């Protein structure tokens, strides 16, 4: 599946393109924090992206899964 990105504001669209994000699958490879760190991507754009991901059965990468686990 290579679903196109939903309509987001021009600054967010430029930021996503500059980071090589052109499809929803590309978006799903990132965490919310990574997206929000991109200049031009704010809470509204992240919300639009998250809703579109959900409609296509996808989700943002989970930040908790990226944390190292502690061995006892």
CHARMM-style PDB file with segment names, atoms N, HN, CA, C and O in Angstrom:
ATOM      1  N   UNK     1       0.839  -1.178   0.000  1.00  0.00      PROA
ATOM      2  CA  UNK     1       0.000   0.000   0.000  1.00  0.00      PROA
ATOM      3  C   UNK     1       0.880   1.235   0.000  1.00  0.00      PROA
ATOM      4  O   UNK     1       1.824   1.338   0.783  1.00  0.00      PROA
ATOM      5  N   UNK     2       0.572   2.151  -0.863  1.00  0.00      PROA
ATOM      6  HN  UNK     2      -0.195   2.068  -1.500  1.00  0.00      PROA
ATOM      7  CA  UNK     2       1.332   3.394  -0.923  1.00  0.00      PROA
ATOM      8  C   UNK     2       0.375   4.571  -0.887  1.00  0.00      PROA
ATOM      9  O   UNK     2       0.453   5.462  -1.733  1.00  0.00      PROA
ATOM     10  N   UNK     3      -0.526   4.585   0.083  1.00  0.00      PROA
ATOM     11  HN  UNK     3      -0.590   3.862   0.770  1.00  0.00      PROA
ATOM     12  CA  UNK     3      -1.519   5.650   0.185  1.00  0.00      PROA
ATOM     13  C   UNK     3      -0.828   7.000   0.269  1.00  0.00      PROA
ATOM     14  O   UNK     3       0.123   7.195   1.027  1.00  0.00      PROA
ATOM     15  N   UNK     4      -1.334   7.919  -0.530  1.00  0.00      PROA
ATOM     16  HN  UNK     4      -2.106   7.761  -1.146  1.00  0.00      PROA
ATOM     17  CA  UNK     4      -0.787   9.269  -0.518  1.00  0.00      PROA
ATOM     18  C   UNK     4      -1.069   9.935   0.818  1.00  0.00      PROA
ATOM     19  O   UNK     4      -1.962   9.528   1.560  1.00  0.00      PROA
ATOM     20  N   UNK     5      -0.296  10.957   1.105  1.00  0.00      PROA
ATOM     21  HN  UNK     5       0.430  11.288   0.502  1.00  0.00      PROA
ATOM     22  CA  UNK     5      -0.494  11.705   2.334  1.00  0.00      PROA
ATOM     23  C   UNK     5      -1.781  12.515   2.255  1.00  0.00      PROA
ATOM     24  O   UNK     5      -2.171  12.960   1.176  1.00  0.00      PROA
ATOM     25  N   UNK     6      -2.442  12.707   3.393  1.00  0.00      PROA
ATOM     26  HN  UNK     6      -2.126  12.345   4.270  1.00  0.00      PROA
ATOM     27  CA  UNK     6      -3.626  13.566   3.406  1.00  0.00      PROA
ATOM     28  C   UNK     6      -3.201  15.022   3.253  1.00  0.00      PROA
ATOM     29  O   UNK     6      -2.017  15.345   3.346  1.00  0.00      PROA
ATOM     30  N   UNK     7      -4.165  15.886   3.020  1.00  0.00      PROA
ATOM     31  HN  UNK     7      -5.127  15.623   2.945  1.00  0.00      PROA
ATOM     32  CA  UNK     7      -3.883  17.319   2.913  1.00  0.00      PROA
ATOM     33  C   UNK     7      -3.498  17.849   4.289  1.00  0.00      PROA
ATOM     34  O   UNK     7      -4.279  17.790   5.239  1.00  0.00      PROA
ATOM     35  N   UNK     8      -2.286  18.365   4.371  1.00  0.00      PROA
ATOM     36  HN  UNK     8      -1.652  18.413   3.600  1.00  0.00      PROA
ATOM     37  CA  UNK     8      -1.819  19.064   5.573  1.00  0.00      PROA
ATOM     38  C   UNK     8      -1.367  20.439   5.110  1.00  0.00      PROA
ATOM     39  O   UNK     8      -1.272  20.682   3.907  1.00  0.00      PROA
ATOM     40  N   UNK     9      -1.090  21.326   6.025  1.00  0.00      PROA
ATOM     41  HN  UNK     9      -1.166  21.128   7.002  1.00  0.00      PROA
ATOM     42  CA  UNK     9      -0.644  22.657   5.655  1.00  0.00      PROA
ATOM     43  C   UNK     9       0.644  22.618   4.839  1.00  0.00      PROA
ATOM     44  O   UNK     9       1.409  21.655   4.899  1.00  0.00      PROA
ATOM     45  N   UNK    10       0.865  23.683   4.078  1.00  0.00      PROA
ATOM     46  HN  UNK    10       0.244  24.466   4.030  1.00  0.00      PROA
ATOM     47  CA  UNK    10       2.051  23.753   3.216  1.00  0.00      PROA
ATOM     48  C   UNK    10       3.355  23.578   3.994  1.00  0.00      PROA
ATOM     49  O   UNK    10       4.220  22.829   3.542  1.00  0.00      PROA
ATOM     50  N   UNK    11       3.536  24.241   5.154  1.00  0.00      PROA
ATOM     51  HN  UNK    11       2.833  24.850   5.521  1.00  0.00      PROA
ATOM     52  CA  UNK    11       4.795  24.047   5.885  1.00  0.00      PROA
ATOM     53  C   UNK    11       5.011  22.588   6.293  1.00  0.00      PROA
ATOM     54  O   UNK    11       6.124  22.071   6.191  1.00  0.00      PROA
ATOM     55  N   UNK    12       3.951  21.929   6.753  1.00  0.00      PROA
ATOM     56  HN  UNK    12       3.047  22.349   6.836  1.00  0.00      PROA
ATOM     57  CA  UNK    12       4.070  20.523   7.147  1.00  0.00      PROA
ATOM     58  C   UNK    12       4.361  19.655   5.931  1.00  0.00      PROA
ATOM     59  O   UNK    12       5.186  18.744   6.002  1.00  0.00      PROA
ATOM     60  N   UNK    13       3.695  19.928   4.825  1.00  0.00      PROA
ATOM     61  HN  UNK    13       3.025  20.668   4.768  1.00  0.00      PROA
ATOM     62  CA  UNK    13       3.931  19.165   3.600  1.00  0.00      PROA
ATOM     63  C   UNK    13       5.368  19.272   3.131  1.00  0.00      PROA
ATOM     64  O   UNK    13       5.974  18.286   2.712  1.00  0.00      PROA
ATOM     65  N   UNK    14       5.913  20.487   3.205  1.00  0.00      PROA
ATOM     66  HN  UNK    14       5.422  21.289   3.545  1.00  0.00      PROA
ATOM     67  CA  UNK    14       7.318  20.689   2.806  1.00  0.00      PROA
ATOM     68  C   UNK    14       8.263  19.963   3.753  1.00  0.00      PROA
ATOM     69  O   UNK    14       9.244  19.362   3.313  1.00  0.00      PROA
ATOM     70  N   UNK    15       7.974  20.016   5.049  1.00  0.00      PROA
ATOM     71  HN  UNK    15       7.178  20.504   5.406  1.00  0.00      PROA
ATOM     72  CA  UNK    15       8.835  19.346   6.033  1.00  0.00      PROA
ATOM     73  C   UNK    15       8.831  17.839   5.817  1.00  0.00      PROA
ATOM     74  O   UNK    15       9.883  17.201   5.852  1.00  0.00      PROA
ATOM     75  N   UNK    16       7.662  17.276   5.597  1.00  0.00      PROA
ATOM     76  HN  UNK    16       6.807  17.794   5.569  1.00  0.00      PROA
ATOM     77  CA  UNK    16       7.569  15.832   5.371  1.00  0.00      PROA
ATOM     78  C   UNK    16       8.348  15.442   4.118  1.00  0.00      PROA
ATOM     79  O   UNK    16       9.107  14.473   4.131  1.00  0.00      PROA
ATOM     80  N   UNK    17       8.160  16.196   3.039  1.00  0.00      PROA
ATOM     81  HN  UNK    17       7.543  16.983   3.028  1.00  0.00      PROA
ATOM     82  CA  UNK    17       8.865  15.897   1.787  1.00  0.00      PROA
ATOM     83  C   UNK    17      10.373  16.010   1.970  1.00  0.00      PROA
ATOM     84  O   UNK    17      11.130  15.201   1.432  1.00  0.00      PROA
ATOM     85  N   UNK    18      10.811  17.012   2.727  1.00  0.00      PROA
ATOM     86  HN  UNK    18      10.197  17.670   3.164  1.00  0.00      PROA
ATOM     87  CA  UNK    18      12.246  17.205   2.954  1.00  0.00      PROA
ATOM     88  C   UNK    18      12.861  16.029   3.714  1.00  0.00      PROA
ATOM     89  O   UNK    18      14.061  15.775   3.608  1.00  0.00      PROA
ATOM     90  N   UNK    19      12.035  15.315   4.479  1.00  0.00      PROA
ATOM     91  HN  UNK    19      11.061  15.521   4.565  1.00  0.00      PROA
ATOM     92  CA  UNK    19      12.508  14.148   5.230  1.00  0.00      PROA
ATOM     93  C   UNK    19      12.200  12.841   4.504  1.00  0.00      PROA
ATOM     94  O   UNK    19      12.302  11.763   5.090  1.00  0.00      PROA
ATOM     95  N   UNK    20      11.824  12.934   3.235  1.00  0.00      PROA
ATOM     96  HN  UNK    20      11.740  13.809   2.759  1.00  0.00      PROA
ATOM     97  CA  UNK    20      11.580  11.731   2.441  1.00  0.00      PROA
ATOM     98  C   UNK    20      10.280  11.020   2.766  1.00  0.00      PROA
ATOM     99  O   UNK    20      10.133   9.830   2.487  1.00  0.00      PROA
ATOM    100  N   UNK    21       9.340  11.739   3.351  1.00  0.00      PROA
ATOM    101  HN  UNK    21       9.460  12.706   3.577  1.00  0.00      PROA
ATOM    102  CA  UNK    21       8.054  11.152   3.728  1.00  0.00      PROA
ATOM    103  C   UNK    21       7.037  11.523   2.659  1.00  0.00      PROA
ATOM    104  O   UNK    21       6.631  12.679   2.542  1.00  0.00      PROA
ATOM    105  N   UNK    22       6.628  10.510   1.872  1.00  0.00      PROA
ATOM    106  HN  UNK    22       6.958   9.571   1.968  1.00  0.00      PROA
ATOM    107  CA  UNK    22       5.725  10.755   0.750  1.00  0.00      PROA
ATOM    108  C   UNK    22       4.455   9.913   0.810  1.00  0.00      PROA
ATOM    109  O   UNK    22       3.502  10.190   0.082  1.00  0.00      PROA
ATOM    110  N   UNK    23       4.425   8.896   1.658  1.00  0.00      PROA
ATOM    111  HN  UNK    23       5.200   8.672   2.249  1.00  0.00      PROA
ATOM    112  CA  UNK    23       3.260   8.016   1.775  1.00  0.00      PROA
ATOM    113  C   UNK    23       2.931   7.799   3.247  1.00  0.00      PROA
ATOM    114  O   UNK    23       3.720   8.134   4.130  1.00  0.00      PROA
ATOM    115  N   UNK    24       1.758   7.236   3.494  1.00  0.00      PROA
ATOM    116  HN  UNK    24       1.117   6.964   2.777  1.00  0.00      PROA
ATOM    117  CA  UNK    24       1.395   6.920   4.877  1.00  0.00      PROA
ATOM    118  C   UNK    24       2.324   5.878   5.480  1.00  0.00      PROA
ATOM    119  O   UNK    24       2.601   5.923   6.678  1.00  0.00      PROA
ATOM    120  N   UNK    25       2.804   4.953   4.682  1.00  0.00      PROA
ATOM    121  HN  UNK    25       2.578   4.917   3.708  1.00  0.00      PROA
ATOM    122  CA  UNK    25       3.780   3.968   5.199  1.00  0.00      PROA
ATOM    123  C   UNK    25       5.042   4.688   5.680  1.00  0.00      PROA
ATOM    124  O   UNK    25       5.632   4.309   6.692  1.00  0.00      PROA
ATOM    125  N   UNK    26       5.448   5.720   4.954  1.00  0.00      PROA
ATOM    126  HN  UNK    26       4.969   6.028   4.132  1.00  0.00      PROA
ATOM    127  CA  UNK    26       6.609   6.507   5.386  1.00  0.00      PROA
ATOM    128  C   UNK    26       6.322   7.167   6.734  1.00  0.00      PROA
ATOM    129  O   UNK    26       7.176   7.166   7.621  1.00  0.00      PROA
ATOM    130  N   UNK    27       5.125   7.728   6.887  1.00  0.00      PROA
ATOM    131  HN  UNK    27       4.432   7.728   6.166  1.00  0.00      PROA
ATOM    132  CA  UNK    27       4.743   8.375   8.148  1.00  0.00      PROA
ATOM    133  C   UNK    27       4.788   7.360   9.286  1.00  0.00      PROA
ATOM    134  O   UNK    27       5.268   7.669  10.377  1.00  0.00      PROA
ATOM    135  N   UNK    28       4.290   6.152   9.038  1.00  0.00      PROA
ATOM    136  HN  UNK    28       3.900   5.900   8.152  1.00  0.00      PROA
ATOM    137  CA  UNK    28       4.193   5.120  10.076  1.00  0.00      PROA
ATOM    138  C   UNK    28       5.556   4.669  10.593  1.00  0.00      PROA
ATOM    139  O   UNK    28       5.632   4.014  11.632  1.00  0.00      PROA
ATOM    140  N   UNK    29       6.610   5.000   9.899  1.00  0.00      PROA
ATOM    141  HN  UNK    29       6.548   5.532   9.054  1.00  0.00      PROA
ATOM    142  CA  UNK    29       7.962   4.635  10.350  1.00  0.00      PROA
ATOM    143  C   UNK    29       8.500   5.605  11.403  1.00  0.00      PROA
ATOM    144  O   UNK    29       9.599   5.415  11.925  1.00  0.00      PROA
ATOM    145  N   UNK    30       7.727   6.634  11.710  1.00  0.00      PROA
ATOM    146  HN  UNK    30       6.834   6.788  11.286  1.00  0.00      PROA
ATOM    147  CA  UNK    30       8.177   7.677  12.634  1.00  0.00      PROA
ATOM    148  C   UNK    30       7.295   7.724  13.873  1.00  0.00      PROA
ATOM    149  O   UNK    30       6.135   7.311  13.847  1.00  0.00      PROA
ATOM    150  N   UNK    31       7.864   8.232  14.951  1.00  0.00      PROA
ATOM    151  HN  UNK    31       8.806   8.568  14.972  1.00  0.00      PROA
ATOM    152  CA  UNK    31       7.097   8.466  16.171  1.00  0.00      PROA
ATOM    153  C   UNK    31       6.478   9.856  16.087  1.00  0.00      PROA
ATOM    154  O   UNK    31       6.867  10.671  15.250  1.00  0.00      PROA
ATOM    155  N   UNK    32       5.515  10.115  16.959  1.00  0.00      PROA
ATOM    156  HN  UNK    32       5.199   9.453  17.639  1.00  0.00      PROA
ATOM    157  CA  UNK    32       4.924  11.454  17.004  1.00  0.00      PROA
ATOM    158  C   UNK    32       5.998  12.487  17.338  1.00  0.00      PROA
ATOM    159  O   UNK    32       6.016  13.571  16.755  1.00  0.00      PROA
ATOM    160  N   UNK    33       6.879  12.163  18.260  1.00  0.00      PROA
ATOM    161  HN  UNK    33       6.864  11.283  18.733  1.00  0.00      PROA
ATOM    162  CA  UNK    33       7.939  13.100  18.649  1.00  0.00      PROA
ATOM    163  C   UNK    33       8.842  13.436  17.463  1.00  0.00      PROA
ATOM    164  O   UNK    33       9.246  14.586  17.294  1.00  0.00      PROA
ATOM    165  N   UNK    34       9.156  12.439  16.646  1.00  0.00      PROA
ATOM    166  HN  UNK    34       8.828  11.504  16.783  1.00  0.00      PROA
ATOM    167  CA  UNK    34       9.997  12.688  15.469  1.00  0.00      PROA
ATOM    168  C   UNK    34       9.290  13.617  14.488  1.00  0.00      PROA
ATOM    169  O   UNK    34       9.907  14.524  13.931  1.00  0.00      PROA
ATOM    170  N   UNK    35       8.002  13.390  14.280  1.00  0.00      PROA
ATOM    171  HN  UNK    35       7.500  12.653  14.732  1.00  0.00      PROA
ATOM    172  CA  UNK    35       7.253  14.262  13.370  1.00  0.00      PROA
ATOM    173  C   UNK    35       7.176  15.678  13.920  1.00  0.00      PROA
ATOM    174  O   UNK    35       7.399  16.643  13.190  1.00  0.00      PROA
ATOM    175  N   UNK    36       6.860  15.807  15.208  1.00  0.00      PROA
ATOM    176  HN  UNK    36       6.678  15.023  15.801  1.00  0.00      PROA
ATOM    177  CA  UNK    36       6.714  17.132  15.825  1.00  0.00      PROA
ATOM    178  C   UNK    36       8.031  17.891  15.850  1.00  0.00      PROA
ATOM    179  O   UNK    36       8.032  19.121  15.906  1.00  0.00      PROA
ATOM    180  N   UNK    37       9.153  17.177  15.810  1.00  0.00      PROA
ATOM    181  HN  UNK    37       9.152  16.178  15.764  1.00  0.00      PROA
ATOM    182  CA  UNK    37      10.461  17.834  15.814  1.00  0.00      PROA
ATOM    183  C   UNK    37      10.776  18.473  14.465  1.00  0.00      PROA
ATOM    184  O   UNK    37      11.687  19.296  14.368  1.00  0.00      PROA
ATOM    185  N   UNK    38      10.032  18.101  13.425  1.00  0.00      PROA
ATOM    186  HN  UNK    38       9.292  17.433  13.504  1.00  0.00      PROA
ATOM    187  CA  UNK    38      10.261  18.671  12.098  1.00  0.00      PROA
ATOM    188  C   UNK    38       9.663  20.070  12.054  1.00  0.00      PROA
ATOM    189  O   UNK    38       8.490  20.260  12.373  1.00  0.00      PROA
ATOM    190  N   UNK    39      10.467  21.044  11.660  1.00  0.00      PROA
ATOM    191  HN  UNK    39      11.420  20.891  11.400  1.00  0.00      PROA
ATOM    192  CA  UNK    39       9.995  22.424  11.576  1.00  0.00      PROA
ATOM    193  C   UNK    39       8.841  22.503  10.586  1.00  0.00      PROA
ATOM    194  O   UNK    39       8.994  22.147   9.418  1.00  0.00      PROA
ATOM    195  N   UNK    40       7.691  22.969  11.052  1.00  0.00      PROA
ATOM    196  HN  UNK    40       7.567  23.258  12.002  1.00  0.00      PROA
ATOM    197  CA  UNK    40       6.516  23.087  10.200  1.00  0.00      PROA
ATOM    198  C   UNK    40       5.447  22.050  10.489  1.00  0.00      PROA
ATOM    199  O   UNK    40       4.310  22.186  10.039  1.00  0.00      PROA
ATOM    200  N   UNK    41       5.808  21.009  11.240  1.00  0.00      PROA
ATOM    201  HN  UNK    41       6.732  20.899  11.605  1.00  0.00      PROA
ATOM    202  CA  UNK    41       4.834  19.962  11.583  1.00  0.00      PROA
ATOM    203  C   UNK    41       4.379  20.199  13.020  1.00  0.00      PROA
ATOM    204  O   UNK    41       5.149  20.033  13.966  1.00  0.00      PROA
ATOM    205  N   UNK    42       3.130  20.584  13.164  1.00  0.00      PROA
ATOM    206  HN  UNK    42       2.504  20.718  12.396  1.00  0.00      PROA
ATOM    207  CA  UNK    42       2.589  20.865  14.487  1.00  0.00      PROA
ATOM    208  C   UNK    42       1.511  19.880  14.881  1.00  0.00      PROA
ATOM    209  O   UNK    42       1.303  18.874  14.203  1.00  0.00      PROA
ATOM    210  N   UNK    43       0.820  20.167  15.983  1.00  0.00      PROA
ATOM    211  HN  UNK    43       0.989  20.984  16.535  1.00  0.00      PROA
ATOM    212  CA  UNK    43      -0.190  19.244  16.493  1.00  0.00      PROA
ATOM    213  C   UNK    43      -1.336  18.995  15.508  1.00  0.00      PROA
ATOM    214  O   UNK    43      -1.850  17.879  15.427  1.00  0.00      PROA
ATOM    215  N   UNK    44      -1.733  20.021  14.765  1.00  0.00      PROA
ATOM    216  HN  UNK    44      -1.315  20.927  14.831  1.00  0.00      PROA
ATOM    217  CA  UNK    44      -2.828  19.839  13.810  1.00  0.00      PROA
ATOM    218  C   UNK    44      -2.424  18.854  12.713  1.00  0.00      PROA
ATOM    219  O   UNK    44      -3.187  17.945  12.385  1.00  0.00      PROA
ATOM    220  N   UNK    45      -1.238  19.029  12.149  1.00  0.00      PROA
ATOM    221  HN  UNK    45      -0.618  19.767  12.416  1.00  0.00      PROA
ATOM    222  CA  UNK    45      -0.766  18.128  11.088  1.00  0.00      PROA
ATOM    223  C   UNK    45      -0.618  16.705  11.616  1.00  0.00      PROA
ATOM    224  O   UNK    45      -0.988  15.750  10.934  1.00  0.00      PROA
ATOM    225  N   UNK    46      -0.084  16.558  12.815  1.00  0.00      PROA
ATOM    226  HN  UNK    46       0.217  17.334  13.369  1.00  0.00      PROA
ATOM    227  CA  UNK    46       0.075  15.221  13.398  1.00  0.00      PROA
ATOM    228  C   UNK    46      -1.296  14.571  13.590  1.00  0.00      PROA
ATOM    229  O   UNK    46      -1.455  13.376  13.341  1.00  0.00      PROA
ATOM    230  N   UNK    47      -2.277  15.344  14.027  1.00  0.00      PROA
ATOM    231  HN  UNK    47      -2.148  16.315  14.229  1.00  0.00      PROA
ATOM    232  CA  UNK    47      -3.627  14.814  14.194  1.00  0.00      PROA
ATOM    233  C   UNK    47      -4.222  14.338  12.879  1.00  0.00      PROA
ATOM    234  O   UNK    47      -4.838  13.274  12.820  1.00  0.00      PROA
ATOM    235  N   UNK    48      -4.040  15.126  11.823  1.00  0.00      PROA
ATOM    236  HN  UNK    48      -3.540  15.990  11.871  1.00  0.00      PROA
ATOM    237  CA  UNK    48      -4.531  14.750  10.496  1.00  0.00      PROA
ATOM    238  C   UNK    48      -3.844  13.478  10.026  1.00  0.00      PROA
ATOM    239  O   UNK    48      -4.494  12.575   9.499  1.00  0.00      PROA
ATOM    240  N   UNK    49      -2.539  13.404  10.216  1.00  0.00      PROA
ATOM    241  HN  UNK    49      -2.011  14.138  10.644  1.00  0.00      PROA
ATOM    242  CA  UNK    49      -1.787  12.215   9.801  1.00  0.00      PROA
ATOM    243  C   UNK    49      -2.225  10.987  10.591  1.00  0.00      PROA
ATOM    244  O   UNK    49      -2.400   9.909  10.023  1.00  0.00      PROA
ATOM    245  N   UNK    50      -2.402  11.149  11.898  1.00  0.00      PROA
ATOM    246  HN  UNK    50      -2.260  12.024  12.360  1.00  0.00      PROA
ATOM    247  CA  UNK    50      -2.801  10.028  12.764  1.00  0.00      PROA
ATOM    248  C   UNK    50      -4.176   9.493  12.341  1.00  0.00      PROA
ATOM    249  O   UNK    50      -4.368   8.280  12.259  1.00  0.00      PROA
ATOM    250  N   UNK    51      -5.128  10.390  12.072  1.00  0.00      PROA
ATOM    251  HN  UNK    51      -4.972  11.375  12.139  1.00  0.00      PROA
ATOM    252  CA  UNK    51      -6.466   9.968  11.642  1.00  0.00      PROA
ATOM    253  C   UNK    51      -6.403   9.215  10.316  1.00  0.00      PROA
ATOM    254  O   UNK    51      -7.077   8.199  10.143  1.00  0.00      PROA
ATOM    255  N   UNK    52      -5.605   9.707   9.393  1.00  0.00      PROA
ATOM    256  HN  UNK    52      -5.058  10.533   9.534  1.00  0.00      PROA
ATOM    257  CA  UNK    52      -5.475   9.049   8.096  1.00  0.00      PROA
ATOM    258  C   UNK    52      -4.821   7.676   8.244  1.00  0.00      PROA
ATOM    259  O   UNK    52      -5.232   6.713   7.597  1.00  0.00      PROA
ATOM    260  N   UNK    53      -3.807   7.593   9.096  1.00  0.00      PROA
ATOM    261  HN  UNK    53      -3.473   8.375   9.621  1.00  0.00      PROA
ATOM    262  CA  UNK    53      -3.167   6.302   9.357  1.00  0.00      PROA
ATOM    263  C   UNK    53      -4.190   5.297   9.877  1.00  0.00      PROA
ATOM    264  O   UNK    53      -4.242   4.158   9.413  1.00  0.00      PROA
ATOM    265  N   UNK    54      -5.000   5.723  10.841  1.00  0.00      PROA
ATOM    266  HN  UNK    54      -4.957   6.648  11.219  1.00  0.00      PROA
ATOM    267  CA  UNK    54      -5.994   4.830  11.438  1.00  0.00      PROA
ATOM    268  C   UNK    54      -6.994   4.344  10.400  1.00  0.00      PROA
ATOM    269  O   UNK    54      -7.384   3.177  10.412  1.00  0.00      PROA
ATOM    270  N   UNK    55      -7.414   5.233   9.498  1.00  0.00      PROA
ATOM    271  HN  UNK    55      -7.097   6.182   9.488  1.00  0.00      PROA
ATOM    272  CA  UNK    55      -8.364   4.838   8.448  1.00  0.00      PROA
ATOM    273  C   UNK    55      -7.777   3.781   7.523  1.00  0.00      PROA
ATOM    274  O   UNK    55      -8.512   3.004   6.915  1.00  0.00      PROA
ATOM    275  N   UNK    56      -6.458   3.753   7.419  1.00  0.00      PROA
ATOM    276  HN  UNK    56      -5.860   4.385   7.913  1.00  0.00      PROA
ATOM    277  CA  UNK    56      -5.787   2.792   6.540  1.00  0.00      PROA
ATOM    278  C   UNK    56      -5.173   1.617   7.314  1.00  0.00      PROA
ATOM    279  O   UNK    56      -4.385   0.850   6.761  1.00  0.00      PROA
ATOM    280  N   UNK    57      -5.535   1.483   8.586  1.00  0.00      PROA
ATOM    281  HN  UNK    57      -6.176   2.106   9.035  1.00  0.00      PROA
ATOM    282  CA  UNK    57      -5.046   0.358   9.383  1.00  0.00      PROA
ATOM    283  C   UNK    57      -3.588   0.470   9.781  1.00  0.00      PROA
ATOM    284  O   UNK    57      -2.930  -0.540  10.030  1.00  0.00      PROA
ATOM    285  N   UNK    58      -3.080   1.689   9.844  1.00  0.00      PROA
ATOM    286  HN  UNK    58      -3.615   2.509   9.642  1.00  0.00      PROA
ATOM    287  CA  UNK    58      -1.683   1.926  10.220  1.00  0.00      PROA
ATOM    288  C   UNK    58      -1.631   2.780  11.477  1.00  0.00      PROA
ATOM    289  O   UNK    58      -2.658   3.287  11.928  1.00  0.00      PROA
ATOM    290  N   UNK    59      -0.448   2.941  12.040  1.00  0.00      PROA
ATOM    291  HN  UNK    59       0.386   2.529  11.673  1.00  0.00      PROA
ATOM    292  CA  UNK    59      -0.258   3.781  13.221  1.00  0.00      PROA
ATOM    293  C   UNK    59       1.170   4.304  13.227  1.00  0.00      PROA
ATOM    294  O   UNK    59       2.050   3.771  12.551  1.00  0.00      PROA
ATOM    295  N   UNK    60       1.377   5.354  14.002  1.00  0.00      PROA
ATOM    296  HN  UNK    60       0.662   5.787  14.552  1.00  0.00      PROA
ATOM    297  CA  UNK    60       2.729   5.868  14.188  1.00  0.00      PROA
ATOM    298  C   UNK    60       3.550   4.838  14.953  1.00  0.00      PROA
ATOM    299  O   UNK    60       3.006   4.036  15.711  1.00  0.00      PROA
ATOM    300  N   UNK    61       4.865   4.869  14.747  1.00  0.00      PROA
ATOM    301  HN  UNK    61       5.307   5.521  14.131  1.00  0.00      PROA
ATOM    302  CA  UNK    61       5.755   3.975  15.485  1.00  0.00      PROA
ATOM    303  C   UNK    61       5.641   4.306  16.969  1.00  0.00      PROA
ATOM    304  O   UNK    61       5.559   5.477  17.340  1.00  0.00      PROA
ATOM    305  N   UNK    62       5.635   3.305  17.800  1.00  0.00      PROA
ATOM    306  HN  UNK    62       5.702   2.353  17.500  1.00  0.00      PROA
ATOM    307  CA  UNK    62       5.477   3.465  19.236  1.00  0.00      PROA
ATOM    308  C   UNK    62       6.812   3.844  19.866  1.00  0.00      PROA
ATOM    309  O   UNK    62       7.798   3.117  19.738  1.00  0.00      PROA
ATOM    310  N   UNK    63       6.836   4.983  20.545  1.00  0.00      PROA
ATOM    311  HN  UNK    63       6.036   5.573  20.649  1.00  0.00      PROA
ATOM    312  CA  UNK    63       8.072   5.439  21.186  1.00  0.00      PROA
ATOM    313  C   UNK    63       8.519   4.486  22.283  1.00  0.00      PROA
ATOM    314  O   UNK    63       9.720   4.318  22.496  1.00  0.00      PROA
ATOM    315  N   UNK    64       7.575   3.855  22.988  1.00  0.00      PROA
ATOM    316  HN  UNK    64       6.599   3.991  22.815  1.00  0.00      PROA
ATOM    317  CA  UNK    64       7.933   2.939  24.076  1.00  0.00      PROA
ATOM    318  C   UNK    64       8.712   1.735  23.570  1.00  0.00      PROA
ATOM    319  O   UNK    64       9.547   1.189  24.292  1.00  0.00      PROA
ATOM    320  N   UNK    65       8.450   1.316  22.341  1.00  0.00      PROA
ATOM    321  HN  UNK    65       7.772   1.759  21.754  1.00  0.00      PROA
ATOM    322  CA  UNK    65       9.155   0.159  21.792  1.00  0.00      PROA
ATOM    323  C   UNK    65      10.614   0.473  21.480  1.00  0.00      PROA
ATOM    324  O   UNK    65      11.431  -0.436  21.335  1.00  0.00      PROA
ATOM    325  N   UNK    66      10.939   1.766  21.376  1.00  0.00      PROA
ATOM    326  HN  UNK    66      10.275   2.504  21.494  1.00  0.00      PROA
ATOM    327  CA  UNK    66      12.300   2.168  21.053  1.00  0.00      PROA
ATOM    328  C   UNK    66      13.192   2.273  22.287  1.00  0.00      PROA
ATOM    329  O   UNK    66      14.413   2.376  22.169  1.00  0.00      PROA
ATOM    330  N   UNK    67      12.582   2.246  23.466  1.00  0.00      PROA
ATOM    331  HN  UNK    67      11.591   2.162  23.562  1.00  0.00      PROA
ATOM    332  CA  UNK    67      13.363   2.375  24.693  1.00  0.00      PROA
ATOM    333  C   UNK    67      14.022   1.047  25.024  1.00  0.00      PROA
ATOM    334  O   UNK    67      13.399  -0.006  24.897  1.00  0.00      PROA
ATOM    335  N   UNK    68      15.273   1.092  25.444  1.00  0.00      PROA
ATOM    336  HN  UNK    68      15.779   1.948  25.548  1.00  0.00      PROA
ATOM    337  CA  UNK    68      15.926  -0.165  25.822  1.00  0.00      PROA
ATOM    338  C   UNK    68      15.252  -0.762  27.051  1.00  0.00      PROA
ATOM    339  O   UNK    68      14.834  -0.043  27.958  1.00  0.00      PROA
ATOM    340  N   UNK    69      15.157  -2.059  27.065  1.00  0.00      PROA
ATOM    341  HN  UNK    69      15.497  -2.643  26.328  1.00  0.00      PROA
ATOM    342  CA  UNK    69      14.566  -2.722  28.223  1.00  0.00      PROA
ATOM    343  C   UNK    69      15.657  -3.025  29.237  1.00  0.00      PROA
ATOM    344  O   UNK    69      16.813  -3.255  28.881  1.00  0.00      PROA
ATOM    345  N   UNK    70      15.271  -3.021  30.497  1.00  0.00      PROA
ATOM    346  HN  UNK    70      14.332  -2.834  30.786  1.00  0.00      PROA
ATOM    347  CA  UNK    70      16.222  -3.270  31.565  1.00  0.00      PROA
ATOM    348  C   UNK    70      16.264  -4.757  31.854  1.00  0.00      PROA
ATOM    349  O   UNK    70      15.226  -5.381  32.078  1.00  0.00      PROA
ATOM    350  N   UNK    71      17.453  -5.323  31.851  1.00  0.00      PROA
ATOM    351  HN  UNK    71      18.295  -4.817  31.670  1.00  0.00      PROA
ATOM    352  CA  UNK    71      17.608  -6.735  32.213  1.00  0.00      PROA
ATOM    353  C   UNK    71      17.875  -6.819  33.701  1.00  0.00      PROA
ATOM    354  O   UNK    71      18.608  -6.005  34.262  1.00  0.00      PROA
ATOM    355  N   UNK    72      17.270  -7.815  34.335  1.00  0.00      PROA
ATOM    356  HN  UNK    72      16.674  -8.476  33.879  1.00  0.00      PROA
ATOM    357  CA  UNK    72      17.468  -7.970  35.785  1.00  0.00      PROA
ATOM    358  C   UNK    72      18.327  -9.145  36.085  1.00  0.00      PROA
ATOM    359  OT1 UNK    72      18.600  -9.428  37.252  1.00  0.00      PROA
TER     360      UNK     72
END
